[in-house]
Amino acid sequence: MKNQMDTNMMIASTATNFGLQMLNNSRINKQEKNALAREKMNRQMDALQEVFSCCERVAVEFINCLNTAEQEKTKREMIANWKEVSLEKIAAQKQFLMQYLDNTFEERKENFSHFFNALDKGIESGNIEIVNAALNGIVDLAKTSPLKAEVSQVLAALDNEHNMTEFKF
């Protein structure tokens, strides 16, 4: 019986050791499983953080895109306004220049007309001095250009809108 008891004790001791070992293994397995689960959860959290970070970068770039589009729209509007102002200025300058040329050449035409009338009267009356003075006036007037003397004044008037209204022809 003693043998039986020793055997039973040995079996009980082995079973206890085996049970403890199983319990320890179970605890280790649970700890390993928990560690693996934490590691997996951390990887998933890192992946989610990367997704959120990516979404944030996309949102920032989208906002930058909207801001750039608004800035470019503003630039296009400014260019369109500048174009309109420039076209209006060019039209005003054209009108001023045409009026200047009309007035200048009208005056020149009148001067030629006066000289030719004087020439005709001098020829009709036989007065050589009148003929000579009329011919000299015609030649002198033909030698000069009405634009040559006043070009700098006309250009200055074209550059300044206030001068265009005050310019005397």
Backbone bond lengths (Angstrom), bond angles and torsions (degrees), N, CA, C in turn:
res aa  C-N    CA-C-N  psi(-1)  N-CA   C-N-CA  omega(-1)  CA-C   N-CA-C  phi
1 M - - - 1.389 - - 1.510 112.93 -
2 K 1.259 110.56 -32.88 1.429 114.18 177.23 1.509 109.64 -61.49
3 N 1.261 117.00 -39.31 1.454 121.15 178.37 1.525 110.01 -63.80
4 Q 1.309 111.25 -40.04 1.457 116.40 -179.71 1.515 108.41 -64.73
5 M 1.288 117.04 -40.33 1.437 120.93 -178.73 1.522 110.36 -69.72
6 D 1.283 114.92 -40.90 1.457 118.40 177.15 1.520 110.09 -63.09
7 T 1.289 114.15 -40.21 1.459 118.25 179.72 1.516 109.10 -66.64
8 N 1.330 116.13 -42.70 1.466 118.80 179.18 1.538 110.31 -64.06
9 M 1.310 116.00 -38.82 1.460 119.50 178.96 1.520 110.22 -66.78
10 M 1.294 114.33 -39.42 1.443 118.67 179.10 1.527 110.35 -65.98
11 I 1.320 113.92 -41.27 1.468 118.53 178.75 1.520 108.67 -65.54
12 A 1.327 116.73 -43.27 1.455 120.37 -179.89 1.521 110.12 -64.56
13 S 1.333 115.95 -41.24 1.452 120.18 179.95 1.527 110.21 -65.32
14 T 1.322 115.31 -42.87 1.464 120.17 178.97 1.518 109.29 -64.73
15 A 1.337 116.11 -42.58 1.459 120.15 179.92 1.519 109.83 -64.28
16 T 1.325 115.65 -40.33 1.453 119.28 179.66 1.520 109.65 -65.46
17 N 1.330 114.55 -46.71 1.473 118.41 177.78 1.530 110.65 -60.07
18 F 1.330 113.58 -43.33 1.470 117.71 179.55 1.525 110.39 -64.46
19 G 1.318 116.45 -40.72 1.463 121.45 178.57 1.521 110.98 -64.35
20 L 1.353 115.20 -43.88 1.458 118.79 177.77 1.530 111.12 -63.69
21 Q 1.333 112.97 -41.30 1.461 117.26 178.79 1.531 109.98 -63.80
22 M 1.318 116.23 -41.27 1.465 120.68 178.00 1.521 109.86 -64.53
23 L 1.326 115.17 -40.80 1.457 119.41 179.00 1.526 110.27 -64.55
24 N 1.340 114.77 -44.91 1.469 118.72 176.77 1.527 110.85 -62.08
25 N 1.338 114.69 -44.57 1.469 118.31 177.93 1.529 110.16 -61.43
26 S 1.303 115.81 -39.59 1.457 120.00 179.12 1.524 110.11 -64.38
27 R 1.349 115.28 -43.57 1.460 118.71 177.62 1.530 110.60 -62.92
28 I 1.340 115.39 -45.26 1.467 119.62 178.89 1.521 109.53 -61.67
29 N 1.336 116.03 -43.95 1.461 119.45 178.60 1.528 110.38 -61.44
30 K 1.333 116.35 -41.38 1.464 119.30 178.35 1.525 109.83 -65.23
31 Q 1.323 116.77 -42.14 1.459 120.02 178.92 1.530 110.46 -64.34
32 E 1.334 114.89 -43.43 1.468 118.64 177.59 1.521 110.44 -63.56
33 K 1.332 114.73 -43.17 1.465 118.38 178.67 1.527 110.26 -62.75
34 N 1.343 115.95 -43.07 1.462 119.44 178.35 1.533 110.72 -63.33
35 A 1.331 116.09 -42.30 1.466 119.94 178.73 1.525 109.93 -63.37
36 L 1.314 116.74 -43.63 1.470 120.47 178.07 1.526 110.83 -63.91
37 A 1.329 115.46 -40.70 1.465 119.30 179.21 1.533 109.99 -64.93
38 R 1.372 116.41 -42.99 1.468 119.39 177.23 1.532 110.97 -62.29
39 E 1.324 115.60 -42.47 1.469 120.16 179.26 1.532 110.66 -62.20
40 K 1.319 116.36 -43.75 1.466 120.94 178.33 1.528 110.23 -63.74
41 M 1.345 115.63 -43.27 1.456 120.17 179.69 1.538 110.19 -64.30
42 N 1.330 117.15 -39.95 1.466 120.64 177.35 1.532 111.04 -63.05
43 R 1.340 116.73 -41.74 1.471 119.76 177.13 1.523 110.60 -62.55
44 Q 1.342 116.11 -41.11 1.463 119.59 178.83 1.534 110.81 -66.02
45 M 1.334 115.99 -39.80 1.465 119.70 177.85 1.531 110.30 -64.56
46 D 1.338 116.29 -41.44 1.467 119.87 177.06 1.528 110.56 -61.65
47 A 1.332 115.98 -41.88 1.467 119.98 178.64 1.529 110.31 -63.27
48 L 1.338 116.65 -42.62 1.468 119.86 177.39 1.528 111.14 -63.68
49 Q 1.329 116.33 -40.02 1.469 119.75 177.29 1.527 110.38 -60.64
50 E 1.328 116.55 -41.36 1.465 120.03 178.21 1.526 110.86 -64.83
51 V 1.333 116.98 -39.88 1.468 120.41 177.85 1.531 109.73 -63.32
52 F 1.331 117.09 -46.24 1.466 120.42 178.80 1.530 110.90 -62.40
53 S 1.322 116.00 -41.95 1.464 120.65 178.69 1.529 110.53 -62.17
54 C 1.317 116.18 -42.25 1.467 121.09 177.91 1.530 110.35 -63.23
55 C 1.320 116.57 -44.61 1.471 120.61 178.25 1.525 110.70 -61.40
56 E 1.316 115.90 -40.15 1.464 120.05 179.01 1.532 110.54 -63.86
57 R 1.346 116.92 -43.57 1.471 120.11 178.22 1.522 111.03 -63.20
58 V 1.331 117.01 -40.33 1.470 120.56 177.90 1.527 109.82 -62.35
59 A 1.329 116.81 -43.36 1.469 120.46 179.72 1.527 110.86 -63.62
60 V 1.325 117.12 -42.92 1.470 120.97 179.16 1.528 110.03 -62.59
61 E 1.324 116.83 -45.16 1.468 120.25 179.89 1.523 111.18 -66.50
62 F 1.312 117.10 -35.26 1.466 120.28 177.35 1.530 110.15 -64.34
63 I 1.326 116.16 -43.63 1.469 120.56 177.69 1.529 109.87 -63.25
64 N 1.342 116.72 -42.41 1.471 119.91 176.50 1.521 110.90 -60.22
65 C 1.320 116.24 -40.28 1.469 121.08 178.54 1.528 110.37 -62.87
66 L 1.320 116.91 -44.76 1.468 120.57 178.23 1.529 111.02 -62.28
67 N 1.332 116.39 -42.41 1.468 120.22 178.79 1.525 111.08 -63.18
68 T 1.328 116.29 -43.73 1.464 120.47 178.79 1.521 110.31 -63.58
69 A 1.318 117.22 -42.13 1.470 120.48 178.84 1.527 110.20 -61.42
70 E 1.323 117.37 -40.89 1.468 121.01 179.05 1.531 110.83 -66.06
71 Q 1.336 116.43 -41.66 1.464 120.10 178.28 1.524 110.81 -62.97
72 E 1.325 116.53 -43.63 1.467 120.01 -179.87 1.528 110.88 -66.72
73 K 1.321 117.10 -35.75 1.469 120.22 176.67 1.526 109.52 -63.43
74 T 1.328 115.97 -43.05 1.465 120.59 178.31 1.525 110.41 -61.93
75 K 1.333 116.69 -42.28 1.466 120.12 178.17 1.527 110.79 -62.01
76 R 1.335 116.80 -43.04 1.470 120.04 179.14 1.524 110.50 -62.70
77 E 1.335 117.07 -39.94 1.469 120.45 177.82 1.520 110.70 -64.59
78 M 1.329 116.69 -40.58 1.462 120.23 178.51 1.530 110.60 -64.26
79 I 1.326 116.27 -40.75 1.465 120.30 178.66 1.523 109.97 -65.05
80 A 1.317 117.19 -42.08 1.471 120.61 178.82 1.531 110.26 -62.88
81 N 1.333 117.08 -42.29 1.472 120.63 177.50 1.523 110.93 -64.06
82 W 1.344 116.18 -43.88 1.461 120.50 177.95 1.529 110.10 -60.24
83 K 1.329 116.13 -40.75 1.464 120.85 179.10 1.530 110.13 -60.41
84 E 1.328 116.32 -47.12 1.468 120.19 -179.25 1.528 111.19 -62.25
85 V 1.329 116.10 -44.78 1.469 120.23 179.55 1.528 109.86 -63.03
86 S 1.327 116.26 -43.03 1.467 120.29 -179.95 1.519 111.30 -64.15
87 L 1.338 116.64 -42.40 1.465 119.35 178.94 1.531 111.08 -64.23
88 E 1.323 116.64 -39.52 1.468 119.95 177.18 1.530 110.81 -64.84
89 K 1.327 116.31 -40.57 1.467 120.45 179.08 1.531 110.04 -64.73
90 I 1.330 116.74 -43.41 1.467 120.61 178.84 1.525 110.30 -62.35
91 A 1.326 116.82 -41.87 1.472 120.20 179.06 1.530 110.50 -63.23
92 A 1.331 117.11 -41.45 1.471 120.61 178.93 1.527 110.47 -66.04
93 Q 1.333 116.62 -40.71 1.462 120.29 178.38 1.524 110.87 -65.18
94 K 1.325 116.33 -39.89 1.466 120.38 178.31 1.530 109.81 -62.24
95 Q 1.321 115.74 -47.05 1.464 120.16 -179.79 1.531 110.30 -60.69
96 F 1.329 116.25 -44.08 1.459 120.58 179.12 1.527 110.65 -61.85
97 L 1.337 116.83 -46.35 1.460 120.96 -178.43 1.524 111.30 -64.49
98 M 1.325 116.62 -41.42 1.469 119.60 178.53 1.532 110.25 -63.74
99 Q 1.318 116.88 -40.93 1.467 120.72 178.29 1.529 109.94 -64.99
100 Y 1.320 116.02 -41.80 1.464 120.43 178.52 1.527 110.23 -61.24
101 L 1.341 116.11 -47.85 1.469 119.63 -179.52 1.525 111.03 -63.38
102 D 1.321 116.27 -43.40 1.472 119.24 178.37 1.524 110.64 -58.95
103 N 1.320 117.03 -48.49 1.472 120.91 -178.52 1.525 111.59 -65.47
104 T 1.334 115.78 -42.82 1.461 119.73 -178.34 1.519 110.75 -64.80
105 F 1.314 117.05 -47.51 1.460 119.55 -177.72 1.524 111.57 -75.23
106 E 1.318 117.06 -25.51 1.469 120.02 174.34 1.530 109.34 -65.36
107 E 1.331 115.14 -43.96 1.467 119.98 177.64 1.524 110.30 -63.02
108 R 1.308 116.46 -42.42 1.466 121.95 179.19 1.531 109.71 -63.58
109 K 1.325 115.28 -42.51 1.468 120.43 178.66 1.532 110.06 -60.47
110 E 1.332 115.30 -43.79 1.469 119.56 178.87 1.530 111.21 -63.38
111 N 1.326 117.21 -40.44 1.470 120.55 178.52 1.527 110.75 -63.14
112 F 1.348 116.30 -45.53 1.467 119.09 177.14 1.527 110.23 -60.43
113 S 1.327 115.50 -41.85 1.466 119.92 -179.87 1.530 110.78 -60.55
114 H 1.342 116.82 -43.52 1.473 120.69 178.32 1.533 111.20 -62.96
115 F 1.342 116.02 -43.64 1.471 119.19 179.68 1.534 111.24 -64.02
116 F 1.347 116.52 -42.37 1.466 119.05 179.65 1.535 111.15 -68.18
117 N 1.324 117.85 -36.07 1.475 120.70 175.04 1.528 110.32 -63.08
118 A 1.345 115.69 -41.91 1.473 119.92 177.98 1.523 110.21 -64.51
119 L 1.336 116.89 -40.41 1.463 121.33 177.78 1.526 110.40 -60.82
120 D 1.348 115.49 -46.32 1.472 119.78 179.22 1.530 110.62 -60.15
121 K 1.325 117.45 -44.03 1.475 121.08 -179.80 1.530 110.95 -65.34
122 G 1.354 115.35 -39.25 1.460 119.25 178.79 1.517 111.61 -65.02
123 I 1.343 116.12 -39.82 1.464 120.45 178.64 1.520 109.34 -67.43
124 E 1.326 117.53 -44.68 1.471 121.91 -178.88 1.528 111.04 -62.32
125 S 1.324 115.62 -39.23 1.465 118.69 -177.18 1.528 111.85 -88.46
126 G 1.323 116.62 -12.63 1.454 120.17 -179.27 1.517 112.37 77.09
127 N 1.323 117.29 18.79 1.463 121.65 -178.64 1.532 108.38 -89.04
128 I 1.331 116.05 106.72 1.458 122.85 -177.32 1.523 111.39 -65.60
129 E 1.305 118.36 -35.52 1.468 121.29 -179.13 1.531 110.59 -63.74
130 I 1.317 116.54 -41.75 1.480 119.99 178.10 1.525 109.44 -66.66
131 V 1.336 117.08 -42.69 1.472 121.44 178.83 1.521 109.39 -61.06
132 N 1.335 116.70 -47.04 1.455 121.77 -178.81 1.537 110.86 -62.76
133 A 1.322 118.13 -44.90 1.467 122.42 179.79 1.531 110.52 -64.33
134 A 1.328 117.12 -41.34 1.467 120.97 179.85 1.523 110.47 -65.39
135 L 1.353 117.37 -44.64 1.469 120.70 178.95 1.531 111.21 -63.69
136 N 1.323 117.65 -42.67 1.474 120.48 177.06 1.535 110.86 -61.42
137 G 1.317 117.04 -41.05 1.472 121.03 178.11 1.519 111.48 -63.77
138 I 1.353 116.39 -42.13 1.474 120.29 179.20 1.525 109.97 -63.60
139 V 1.336 117.22 -46.14 1.474 121.42 -179.20 1.524 110.52 -63.92
140 D 1.319 117.15 -46.57 1.474 120.08 179.89 1.533 111.71 -62.09
141 L 1.310 115.98 -41.65 1.471 119.73 179.33 1.526 110.68 -66.43
142 A 1.331 116.60 -37.50 1.466 120.71 179.44 1.527 111.27 -68.23
143 K 1.348 117.32 -30.93 1.468 121.28 -179.52 1.534 112.35 -71.50
144 T 1.294 117.65 -27.15 1.466 120.38 -175.37 1.526 110.68 -96.42
145 S 1.314 113.71 150.43 1.463 120.05 176.27 1.523 108.14 -109.71
146 P 1.296 117.05 130.51 1.470 118.28 179.90 1.524 111.74 -66.38
147 L 1.305 116.79 -22.13 1.466 119.66 -178.96 1.519 111.52 -82.06
148 K 1.316 116.82 -30.09 1.453 121.21 -173.36 1.526 112.43 -61.90
149 A 1.296 117.73 -45.54 1.465 121.26 -175.38 1.520 112.76 -71.66
150 E 1.316 118.12 -32.62 1.467 120.53 -171.31 1.529 113.63 -110.78
151 V 1.323 117.59 11.99 1.468 120.15 -176.58 1.518 111.56 -57.66
152 S 1.326 117.89 -46.05 1.469 119.66 -178.00 1.525 111.06 -63.85
153 Q 1.333 116.89 -37.30 1.468 119.92 178.33 1.526 110.89 -68.08
154 V 1.317 116.01 -40.50 1.472 120.09 -179.90 1.522 110.03 -65.96
155 L 1.341 116.81 -44.37 1.468 120.06 179.23 1.526 111.16 -63.32
156 A 1.312 117.36 -39.91 1.471 120.45 177.56 1.520 110.27 -64.04
157 A 1.320 116.48 -39.59 1.469 120.09 178.93 1.523 110.49 -66.54
158 L 1.327 117.14 -36.79 1.471 120.11 178.92 1.525 111.55 -66.44
159 D 1.329 116.86 -33.56 1.466 120.50 -179.09 1.517 112.75 -74.44
160 N 1.320 117.56 -23.49 1.455 120.84 -176.57 1.529 108.88 -122.55
161 E 1.324 115.76 115.40 1.469 120.60 -176.71 1.525 112.34 -59.77
162 H 1.338 117.62 -32.68 1.463 120.38 -179.64 1.526 110.57 -68.35
163 N 1.337 116.22 -36.06 1.465 119.94 178.19 1.520 111.17 -67.22
164 M 1.333 117.51 -31.03 1.465 120.16 -179.26 1.524 110.35 -63.50
165 T 1.313 116.52 -35.99 1.467 118.69 -178.91 1.522 111.29 -80.05
166 E 1.344 117.02 -24.74 1.456 121.08 -177.31 1.526 112.92 -96.86
167 F 1.329 117.44 -7.85 1.465 121.13 -174.75 1.521 110.38 -67.08
168 K 1.318 115.65 135.11 1.469 121.36 179.46 1.521 108.13 -101.31
169 F 1.343 115.22 129.08 1.466 119.80 -179.70 1.502 110.12 -86.56
